[in-house]
Amino acid sequence: MKEKKIGKVIHYFSKIKVAVIEISVPVSVGDSIRIEGGENTNLKMKISSMEVDGEKIKKAKKNQKVGVKVNSKVRAGYKVFNNNK
């Protein structure tokens, strides 16, 4: 299955390691994603939790801005792809 771009990082909170992602297609907790950008960033991970305005959600809708806990530093402008095989 070919990867599909599902959004982009618009902000990163370094102290709590949370990326704010603007979603362009619906995604759910448990989905595998890949964040790509910069020279060396190619982060593969499963979405363990998502939040909107401090409220936990299970599914993000198109055009929603969601907070996702990430394992390493990302930057605004990085692309987010679905990585479900």
Secondary structure, 3 states (H helix, E strand, C coil): CCCEEEEEEEEEECCCCEEEEEECCCEECCCEEEEEECCCEEEEEECCCEEECCEEECEECCCCEEEEECCCCCCCCCEEEECCC
